[in-house]
Amino acid sequence: MHPEPVTPVSPRPVTTTVFTQGWRDLAFLHWAVDPDLVAPHLPPGARPDTVDGATYVGLIPFRMRRIGFFGLPGLPYLGSFAETNVRLYSVDEQGRRGVVFSSLEADRLLPVLAARWVARLPYVFASMQVARAGDVLTYTSRRRWPGPRGASSALAIRVGERIADPAPLDRFLTARWGLHRGFLGRTAYWPNEHPEWPLHRAEVLQLDESLTAAAGVPVTGAPDSVLYSPGVDVRFGPWTR
């Protein structure tokens, strides 16, 4: 089946809310790569999602805010922490576009343990900081558990103008309405929905990272796309197949 269109809001609204999250101060760094590099890292039934013959490796640091469950108020401490994920771009046999997480660094141990045990997502415990001074944001992360210990990222960006009309590539990299994960030899899909991303151009001032290499999808050189968003509030529905 052909991939579904890239849309600024979800083509499949979430009708049952399993949990909610706030995503704040996101930096989106992406490198174009050969789909053959990504394919071995995807679960059964998913293939690399491509645009103009390339797929992408993403490095996305941000602040998680108040994870909540089943419509209850979000948790102010355990549900709020810094996070950095390395993600890949996928499409399944039903044409649903999504992401596959290669790793997710977080600086709160209990949510890391819960996500690894309950959702079987590759969360890892890290020492992290997100700071802002005017239009400059800095994100730092150093992995603590499990290994490889010391995998790290140090990033500084300068936020630029708001993008009034996002380009097709901007949409492709940010408007992802679910995640794919292997489950009992098949691929499960975890849908989400949120308002349209408010996106800004951004400039990299500093970048020194080894998280993509630790995830098995190393990248080189300057990123091909750099974006920033102040964030959105997100709802996740139940897993589907």
Number of C-alpha atoms within 10 A of each C-alpha: 9 10 15 12 11 19 15 17 15 18 13 12 15 17 11 12 17 16 19 23 21 19 21 18 18 22 30 22 23 23 19 17 19 14 18 12 15 20 18 12 18 22 19 19 17 27 20 26 24 18 13 6 10 14 24 27 25 27 23 19 29 24 21 20 21 20 23 19 16 14 12 10 12 19 14 12 11 14 17 21 21 23 28 27 22 24 23 26 27 28 24 23 14 13 15 25 26 28 26 23 21 22 20 23 27 29 22 20 16 13 19 20 17 13 16 14 12 8 12 13 19 17 26 25 24 27 18 22 18 18 12 13 8 8 10 16 20 19 25 22 26 22 21 18 16 10 11 12 13 16 19 21 20 16 19 20 21 19 22 15 10 15 14 9 9 16 9 11 13 18 17 20 23 19 21 22 25 22 23 30 25 17 13 8 10 13 20 21 23 18 22 23 24 20 13 15 19 14 25 18 19 22 15 18 12 13 15 11 19 15 27 22 13 18 19 14 18 15 19 9 6 12 17 11 18 21 25 28 21 16 21 17 15 16 23 23 20 14 15 10 12
